[in-house]
Each structure stands twice: as structure tokens, then as C-alpha cells.
Amino acid sequence: MEVNVKKSDRGYVVVIKDDETTIAQDIKPFVEGYQPIETEEEARAIAEQLIQHLQEVRNSKPPINPYEYAEKRRQEYPPIGDQLDALWKLLEPPAGTEAHELKQKILAIKARYPKPIA
């Protein structure tokens, strides 16, 4: 990061350059009325403040997208049909229940259309 303090017709100018950003500051930060920087020492102090602020911004974490994790999971999960098939293979629902009837229908379809043996 390169820091330059230059004298201008309005006072001192602070210029900070690096690979990503160029910042030029020729006013006192946080002061109403846009007062010029009057001394080199003041310009260097402002330069330090700007560098610190720039580093804080760069080091801060980007905003979190609360749905990003869900989309990433969805993309990597097995297809829903495979998930359901695995669950039905594990389930032994009691006779007379809706789940038992559904499993019997699934088994009947599988029997009617068996998986080919490779």
C-alpha cells in the first residue's frame, strides 16, 4: 500500500494506492464545512485513519445469505426419489395404517416392474 501526502492549493492531500483501491482525501473527515487539511502532520494522521478503515472493511466478513446454505445442500442431496426409496426400505409400518397401505402399493409396483439384473 502506497501513501502519499501532497501539498495542494487547498491544503494537503492524502493519496492512498494499492492494487484494489485509490483513495484521495483533501478534507477533514467527519467535520462539517469541508475544511482543508492544513498541516502535513494532520494529513498523515488522516492517512492512518483511512488505511485502518480500509483494512477493517476488507477484513470484515461479507453479508451472510441466509438461504445460500440451503441451495448448496439441495444441489448436493441425492434425488428425492432415492431418499424416499431408502426410507421405505427401512420402514415396517404396522398393518392397517396408511403408511402400511402406501408401502404395499410401492412393493406391488416394484413387483410389476422389476429392476433388470445387469
N, CA, C and O atoms as a DFTB+ gen file, in Angstrom:
472 C
 N C O
     1  1       0.858      -1.168       0.000
     2  2       0.000       0.000       0.000
     3  2       0.903       1.230       0.000
     4  3       1.833       1.336       0.799
     5  1       0.615       2.136      -0.893
     6  2       1.409       3.351      -1.052
     7  2       0.632       4.545      -0.499
     8  3      -0.534       4.747      -0.840
     9  1       1.287       5.333       0.356
    10  2       0.654       6.507       0.949
    11  2       1.469       7.734       0.571
    12  3       2.679       7.784       0.795
    13  1       0.796       8.718      -0.001
    14  2       1.455       9.977      -0.355
    15  2       0.697      11.139       0.262
    16  3      -0.534      11.166       0.281
    17  1       1.462      12.098       0.767
    18  2       0.884      13.345       1.273
    19  2       1.442      14.455       0.393
    20  3       2.656      14.632       0.297
    21  1       0.545      15.200      -0.250
    22  2       0.969      16.242      -1.192
    23  2       0.357      17.581      -0.798
    24  3      -0.747      17.646      -0.258
    25  1       1.091      18.628      -1.077
    26  2       0.602      19.991      -0.844
    27  2      -0.172      20.429      -2.086
    28  3       0.301      20.280      -3.213
    29  1      -1.370      20.971      -1.858
    30  2      -2.170      21.491      -2.971
    31  2      -2.530      22.937      -2.671
    32  3      -2.184      23.468      -1.616
    33  1      -3.222      23.563      -3.598
    34  2      -3.620      24.960      -3.381
    35  2      -4.701      25.069      -2.309
    36  3      -4.956      26.161      -1.800
    37  1      -5.343      23.941      -1.956
    38  2      -6.381      23.964      -0.913
    39  2      -5.868      23.399       0.409
    40  3      -6.641      23.279       1.359
    41  1      -4.604      23.055       0.492
    42  2      -4.042      22.448       1.700
    43  2      -3.346      21.153       1.321
    44  3      -2.878      21.013       0.191
    45  1      -3.271      20.217       2.232
    46  2      -2.624      18.942       1.959
    47  2      -3.639      17.917       1.453
    48  3      -4.813      17.942       1.823
    49  1      -3.149      17.012       0.593
    50  2      -3.967      15.935       0.038
    51  2      -3.312      14.611       0.416
    52  3      -2.097      14.449       0.299
    53  1      -4.132      13.672       0.871
    54  2      -3.660      12.328       1.181
    55  2      -4.116      11.419       0.047
    56  3      -5.297      11.395      -0.300
    57  1      -3.168      10.664      -0.536
    58  2      -3.496       9.716      -1.596
    59  2      -2.983       8.345      -1.167
    60  3      -1.798       8.174      -0.882
    61  1      -3.882       7.383      -1.124
    62  2      -3.540       6.013      -0.751
    63  2      -3.821       5.128      -1.953
    64  3      -4.929       5.140      -2.490
    65  1      -2.819       4.354      -2.382
    66  2      -2.985       3.480      -3.536
    67  2      -2.544       2.067      -3.167
    68  3      -1.568       1.859      -2.446
    69  1      -3.302       1.105      -3.690
    70  2      -2.858      -0.283      -3.664
    71  2      -3.436      -0.967      -4.894
    72  3      -3.955      -0.294      -5.785
    73  1      -3.355      -2.274      -4.957
    74  2      -3.816      -2.993      -6.145
    75  2      -5.311      -2.837      -6.388
    76  3      -5.761      -2.920      -7.531
    77  1      -6.086      -2.614      -5.331
    78  2      -7.535      -2.619      -5.456
    79  2      -8.168      -1.238      -5.406
    80  3      -9.232      -1.033      -5.990
    81  1      -7.550      -0.298      -4.731
    82  2      -8.243       0.944      -4.419
    83  2      -7.299       2.138      -4.487
    84  3      -6.110       2.026      -4.186
    85  1      -7.842       3.273      -4.883
    86  2      -7.141       4.547      -4.737
    87  2      -8.077       5.472      -3.975
    88  3      -9.230       5.668      -4.359
    89  1      -7.563       6.034      -2.893
    90  2      -8.345       6.960      -2.078
    91  2      -7.601       8.283      -2.040
    92  3      -6.411       8.322      -1.725
    93  1      -8.294       9.360      -2.358
    94  2      -7.717      10.697      -2.234
    95  2      -8.564      11.465      -1.230
    96  3      -9.787      11.517      -1.352
    97  1      -7.921      12.048      -0.258
    98  2      -8.641      12.761       0.806
    99  2      -8.039      14.147       0.943
   100  3      -6.864      14.291       1.281
   101  1      -8.848      15.170       0.679
   102  2      -8.335      16.528       0.848
   103  2      -9.208      17.354       1.778
   104  3      -9.101      18.581       1.798
   105  1     -10.061      16.706       2.540
   106  2     -10.871      17.396       3.537
   107  2     -10.730      16.664       4.863
   108  3     -10.351      15.494       4.901
   109  1     -11.035      17.360       5.943
   110  2     -11.021      16.709       7.248
   111  2     -12.226      15.785       7.343
   112  3     -13.357      16.224       7.137
   113  1     -12.000      14.514       7.650
   114  2     -13.154      13.612       7.765
   115  2     -13.996      13.986       8.978
   116  3     -13.479      14.468       9.986
   117  1     -15.284      13.760       8.865
   118  2     -16.225      13.923       9.973
   119  2     -16.344      15.371      10.462
   120  3     -16.766      15.604      11.595
   121  1     -15.985      16.326       9.638
   122  2     -16.085      17.730      10.035
   123  2     -16.996      18.435       9.048
   124  3     -16.792      18.348       7.837
   125  1     -18.000      19.135       9.560
   126  2     -18.894      19.883       8.678
   127  2     -18.136      21.053       8.068
   128  3     -17.214      21.594       8.679
   129  1     -18.526      21.435       6.875
   130  2     -17.937      22.598       6.236
   131  2     -16.762      22.288       5.336
   132  3     -16.196      23.207       4.744
   133  1     -16.370      21.034       5.207
   134  2     -15.303      20.631       4.299
   135  2     -14.050      21.473       4.466
   136  3     -13.624      22.138       3.522
   137  1     -13.460      21.457       5.639
   138  2     -12.266      22.248       5.904
   139  2     -11.038      21.560       5.303
   140  3     -10.916      20.338       5.384
   141  1     -10.140      22.322       4.709
   142  2      -8.935      21.715       4.133
   143  2      -7.993      21.192       5.221
   144  3      -8.014      21.658       6.361
   145  1      -7.173      20.219       4.841
   146  2      -6.127      19.717       5.741
   147  2      -5.005      20.750       5.709
   148  3      -4.463      21.057       4.647
   149  1      -4.662      21.280       6.876
   150  2      -3.756      22.430       6.906
   151  2      -2.295      22.080       7.143
   152  3      -1.411      22.855       6.778
   153  1      -2.022      20.913       7.755
   154  2      -0.627      20.566       8.030
   155  2      -0.322      19.157       7.535
   156  3      -1.217      18.329       7.366
   157  1       0.951      18.911       7.310
   158  2       1.375      17.576       6.874
   159  2       1.112      16.546       7.963
   160  3       0.741      15.412       7.661
   161  1       1.300      16.922       9.230
   162  2       1.039      16.002      10.334
   163  2      -0.431      15.580      10.368
   164  3      -0.752      14.410      10.573
   165  1      -1.317      16.561      10.162
   166  2      -2.745      16.263      10.120
   167  2      -3.048      15.334       8.943
   168  3      -3.852      14.411       9.072
   169  1      -2.407      15.576       7.800
   170  2      -2.613      14.735       6.621
   171  2      -2.159      13.303       6.891
   172  3      -2.835      12.351       6.502
   173  1      -1.019      13.152       7.556
   174  2      -0.533      11.803       7.858
   175  2      -1.446      11.079       8.859
   176  3      -1.648       9.869       8.753
   177  1      -1.994      11.821       9.828
   178  2      -2.933      11.217      10.778
   179  2      -4.196      10.747      10.053
   180  3      -4.723       9.672      10.342
   181  1      -4.669      11.552       9.120
   182  2      -5.841      11.157       8.333
   183  2      -5.514       9.945       7.477
   184  3      -6.343       9.048       7.320
   185  1      -4.304       9.915       6.920
   186  2      -3.892       8.758       6.120
   187  2      -3.956       7.487       6.953
   188  3      -4.447       6.462       6.480
   189  1      -3.467       7.541       8.186
   190  2      -3.520       6.365       9.070
   191  2      -4.954       5.939       9.339
   192  3      -5.257       4.746       9.350
   193  1      -5.844       6.913       9.559
   194  2      -7.254       6.593       9.776
   195  2      -7.861       5.923       8.547
   196  3      -8.605       4.949       8.664
   197  1      -7.539       6.451       7.371
   198  2      -8.074       5.873       6.139
   199  2      -7.554       4.457       5.911
   200  3      -8.315       3.576       5.512
   201  1      -6.276       4.235       6.159
   202  2      -5.701       2.897       5.997
   203  2      -6.362       1.921       6.966
   204  3      -6.723       0.808       6.583
   205  1      -6.519       2.335       8.206
   206  2      -7.158       1.476       9.202
   207  2      -8.588       1.132       8.780
   208  3      -9.010      -0.021       8.873
   209  1      -9.323       2.135       8.320
   210  2     -10.697       1.907       7.887
   211  2     -10.737       0.963       6.677
   212  3     -11.570       0.059       6.622
   213  1      -9.842       1.173       5.718
   214  2      -9.783       0.321       4.537
   215  2      -9.488      -1.130       4.927
   216  3     -10.099      -2.054       4.389
   217  1      -8.567      -1.325       5.847
   218  2      -8.242      -2.680       6.298
   219  2      -9.414      -3.320       7.048
   220  3      -9.670      -4.513       6.890
   221  1     -10.117      -2.542       7.852
   222  2     -11.283      -3.073       8.567
   223  2     -12.362      -3.511       7.590
   224  3     -12.971      -4.566       7.764
   225  1     -12.599      -2.702       6.563
   226  2     -13.612      -3.044       5.570
   227  2     -13.218      -4.313       4.832
   228  3     -14.056      -5.189       4.620
   229  1     -11.982      -4.421       4.447
   230  2     -11.522      -5.602       3.711
   231  2     -11.542      -6.858       4.573
   232  3     -11.790      -7.954       4.070
   233  1     -11.283      -6.704       5.862
   234  2     -11.246      -7.863       6.750
   235  2     -12.617      -8.274       7.253
   236  3     -12.780      -9.354       7.822
   237  1     -13.602      -7.411       7.043
   238  2     -14.943      -7.748       7.527
   239  2     -15.513      -8.860       6.657
   240  3     -15.190      -8.978       5.475
   241  1     -16.354      -9.659       7.260
   242  2     -16.959     -10.771       6.533
   243  2     -18.058     -10.236       5.620
   244  3     -18.744      -9.271       5.959
   245  1     -18.219     -10.869       4.459
   246  2     -19.316     -10.439       3.583
   247  2     -20.654     -10.756       4.226
   248  3     -20.734     -11.622       5.097
   249  1     -21.701     -10.069       3.809
   250  2     -23.020     -10.355       4.387
   251  2     -23.399     -11.810       4.147
   252  3     -23.093     -12.387       3.103
   253  1     -24.063     -12.380       5.123
   254  2     -24.457     -13.776       5.034
   255  2     -25.800     -13.884       4.332
   256  3     -26.764     -13.220       4.712
   257  1     -25.857     -14.713       3.319
   258  2     -27.118     -15.010       2.653
   259  2     -27.751     -16.164       3.415
   260  3     -27.216     -17.272       3.387
   261  1     -28.877     -15.943       4.099
   262  2     -29.448     -16.994       4.939
   263  2     -29.945     -18.198       4.142
   264  3     -30.217     -19.247       4.726
   265  1     -30.068     -18.072       2.832
   266  2     -30.577     -19.177       2.019
   267  2     -29.479     -19.877       1.230
   268  3     -29.732     -20.894       0.585
   269  1     -28.263     -19.343       1.275
   270  2     -27.170     -19.905       0.482
   271  2     -26.880     -21.349       0.889
   272  3     -26.696     -22.206       0.025
   273  1     -26.839     -21.627       2.184
   274  2     -26.538     -22.984       2.633
   275  2     -27.599     -23.969       2.133
   276  3     -27.274     -25.094       1.752
   277  1     -28.863     -23.545       2.136
   278  2     -29.944     -24.435       1.716
   279  2     -29.815     -24.786       0.239
   280  3     -30.029     -25.937      -0.143
   281  1     -29.474     -23.822      -0.584
   282  2     -29.305     -24.077      -2.006
   283  2     -28.124     -25.007      -2.254
   284  3     -28.209     -25.908      -3.089
   285  1     -27.027     -24.794      -1.537
   286  2     -25.864     -25.668      -1.698
   287  2     -26.201     -27.097      -1.282
   288  3     -25.803     -28.051      -1.951
   289  1     -26.930     -27.245      -0.186
   290  2     -27.347     -28.579       0.250
   291  2     -28.239     -29.226      -0.805
   292  3     -28.039     -30.384      -1.173
   293  1     -29.229     -28.468      -1.289
   294  2     -30.176     -29.003      -2.253
   295  2     -29.463     -29.527      -3.494
   296  3     -29.831     -30.569      -4.036
   297  1     -28.451     -28.808      -3.936
   298  2     -27.713     -29.203      -5.127
   299  2     -26.948     -30.507      -4.921
   300  3     -26.710     -31.240      -5.881
   301  1     -26.562     -30.803      -3.687
   302  2     -25.738     -31.983      -3.435
   303  2     -26.498     -33.178      -2.876
   304  3     -25.980     -34.295      -2.889
   305  1     -27.712     -32.966      -2.386
   306  2     -28.511     -34.083      -1.888
   307  2     -28.820     -35.067      -3.017
   308  3     -28.913     -34.670      -4.179
   309  1     -28.978     -36.338      -2.681
   310  2     -29.449     -37.294      -3.694
   311  2     -30.869     -36.921      -4.124
   312  3     -31.571     -36.217      -3.398
   313  1     -31.293     -37.390      -5.297
   314  2     -32.657     -37.094      -5.748
   315  2     -33.689     -37.540      -4.711
   316  3     -33.467     -38.511      -3.988
   317  1     -34.803     -36.836      -4.643
   318  2     -35.828     -37.110      -3.636
   319  2     -36.360     -38.536      -3.758
   320  3     -36.681     -39.167      -2.751
   321  1     -36.453     -39.039      -4.975
   322  2     -36.910     -40.417      -5.166
   323  2     -35.987     -41.418      -4.490
   324  3     -36.450     -42.371      -3.864
   325  1     -34.686     -41.203      -4.616
   326  2     -33.711     -42.092      -3.953
   327  2     -33.840     -41.993      -2.437
   328  3     -33.742     -42.996      -1.730
   329  1     -34.061     -40.777      -1.945
   330  2     -34.215     -40.599      -0.494
   331  2     -35.443     -41.347       0.016
   332  3     -35.382     -42.043       1.029
   333  1     -36.570     -41.193      -0.705
   334  2     -37.797     -41.868      -0.285
   335  2     -37.656     -43.386      -0.364
   336  3     -38.120     -44.104       0.521
   337  1     -37.021     -43.863      -1.415
   338  2     -36.827     -45.308      -1.568
   339  2     -36.029     -45.863      -0.389
   340  3     -36.366     -46.918       0.150
   341  1     -34.988     -45.164       0.005
   342  2     -34.174     -45.612       1.142
   343  2     -34.997     -45.636       2.425
   344  3     -34.867     -46.557       3.231
   345  1     -35.837     -44.634       2.614
   346  2     -36.679     -44.599       3.819
   347  2     -37.698     -45.746       3.815
   348  3     -37.892     -46.409       4.835
   349  1     -38.348     -45.979       2.667
   350  2     -39.353     -47.050       2.604
   351  2     -38.723     -48.415       2.858
   352  3     -39.363     -49.296       3.431
   353  1     -37.477     -48.594       2.436
   354  2     -36.794     -49.877       2.680
   355  2     -36.582     -50.107       4.174
   356  3     -36.559     -51.249       4.633
   357  1     -36.429     -49.036       4.921
   358  2     -36.209     -49.152       6.366
   359  2     -37.513     -49.287       7.159
   360  3     -37.526     -49.886       8.235
   361  1     -38.588     -48.740       6.638
   362  2     -39.848     -48.699       7.384
   363  2     -40.589     -50.040       7.347
   364  3     -40.670     -50.702       6.313
   365  1     -41.108     -50.402       8.478
   366  2     -42.021     -51.539       8.602
   367  2     -43.265     -51.037       9.324
   368  3     -43.434     -51.292      10.516
   369  1     -44.142     -50.322       8.611
   370  2     -45.311     -49.742       9.274
   371  2     -46.302     -50.828       9.701
   372  3     -46.443     -51.845       9.022
   373  1     -46.982     -50.611      10.817
   374  2     -47.969     -51.590      11.294
   375  2     -49.109     -51.764      10.281
   376  3     -49.522     -50.814       9.616
   377  1     -49.596     -52.991      10.185
   378  2     -50.711     -53.301       9.275
   379  2     -51.918     -52.442       9.632
   380  3     -52.152     -52.126      10.799
   381  1     -52.673     -52.076       8.613
   382  2     -53.874     -51.281       8.825
   383  2     -53.623     -49.789       8.868
   384  3     -54.575     -49.013       8.958
   385  1     -52.364     -49.360       8.807
   386  2     -52.070     -47.922       8.814
   387  2     -51.941     -47.411       7.383
   388  3     -51.713     -48.183       6.452
   389  1     -52.085     -46.142       7.228
   390  2     -51.948     -45.524       5.912
   391  2     -50.549     -45.768       5.339
   392  3     -50.393     -46.031       4.146
   393  1     -49.531     -45.677       6.210
   394  2     -48.157     -45.911       5.765
   395  2     -47.987     -47.347       5.273
   396  3     -47.277     -47.583       4.296
   397  1     -48.636     -48.316       5.944
   398  2     -48.557     -49.723       5.523
   399  2     -49.185     -49.891       4.140
   400  3     -48.614     -50.563       3.281
   401  1     -50.349     -49.290       3.918
   402  2     -51.017     -49.380       2.615
   403  2     -50.155     -48.764       1.510
   404  3     -50.052     -49.316       0.415
   405  1     -49.539     -47.623       1.804
   406  2     -48.686     -46.965       0.823
   407  2     -47.484     -47.841       0.487
   408  3     -47.110     -47.964      -0.680
   409  1     -46.880     -48.447       1.503
   410  2     -45.731     -49.308       1.241
   411  2     -46.154     -50.514       0.408
   412  3     -45.401     -50.939      -0.468
   413  1     -47.339     -51.080       0.654
   414  2     -47.817     -52.223      -0.123
   415  2     -48.003     -51.836      -1.591
   416  3     -47.695     -52.627      -2.483
   417  1     -48.504     -50.632      -1.846
   418  2     -48.654     -50.157      -3.222
   419  2     -47.291     -50.042      -3.906
   420  3     -47.128     -50.442      -5.059
   421  1     -46.316     -49.490      -3.182
   422  2     -44.965     -49.332      -3.734
   423  2     -44.370     -50.701      -4.054
   424  3     -43.774     -50.883      -5.115
   425  1     -44.527     -51.667      -3.141
   426  2     -43.991     -53.014      -3.369
   427  2     -44.674     -53.684      -4.556
   428  3     -44.022     -54.389      -5.325
   429  1     -46.001     -53.468      -4.716
   430  2     -46.728     -54.049      -5.848
   431  2     -46.211     -53.478      -7.172
   432  3     -46.058     -54.213      -8.147
   433  1     -45.945     -52.176      -7.206
   434  2     -45.421     -51.546      -8.429
   435  2     -44.031     -52.089      -8.732
   436  3     -43.709     -52.368      -9.887
   437  1     -43.213     -52.239      -7.704
   438  2     -41.864     -52.773      -7.908
   439  2     -41.925     -54.214      -8.423
   440  3     -41.108     -54.616      -9.251
   441  1     -42.888     -54.981      -7.933
   442  2     -43.037     -56.376      -8.392
   443  2     -43.499     -56.410      -9.853
   444  3     -43.061     -57.261     -10.627
   445  1     -44.369     -55.497     -10.218
   446  2     -44.891     -55.441     -11.586
   447  2     -43.800     -55.006     -12.577
   448  3     -43.775     -55.453     -13.724
   449  1     -42.905     -54.130     -12.118
   450  2     -41.816     -53.634     -12.976
   451  2     -40.490     -53.871     -12.259
   452  3     -39.916     -52.931     -11.709
   453  1     -39.997     -55.092     -12.254
   454  2     -38.763     -55.391     -11.525
   455  2     -37.539     -54.705     -12.153
   456  3     -37.495     -54.438     -13.354
   457  1     -36.558     -54.435     -11.301
   458  2     -35.302     -53.840     -11.759
   459  2     -34.546     -54.896     -12.568
   460  3     -34.403     -56.028     -12.104
   461  1     -34.064     -54.560     -13.752
   462  2     -33.315     -55.536     -14.538
   463  2     -31.994     -55.895     -13.848
   464  3     -31.352     -55.054     -13.219
   465  1     -31.622     -57.121     -13.981
   466  2     -30.354     -57.581     -13.409
   467  2     -29.275     -57.405     -14.457
   468  3     -29.395     -57.896     -15.579
   469  1     -28.242     -56.714     -14.089
   470  2     -27.172     -56.412     -15.038
   471  2     -26.182     -57.556     -15.176
   472  3     -25.222     -57.453     -15.940
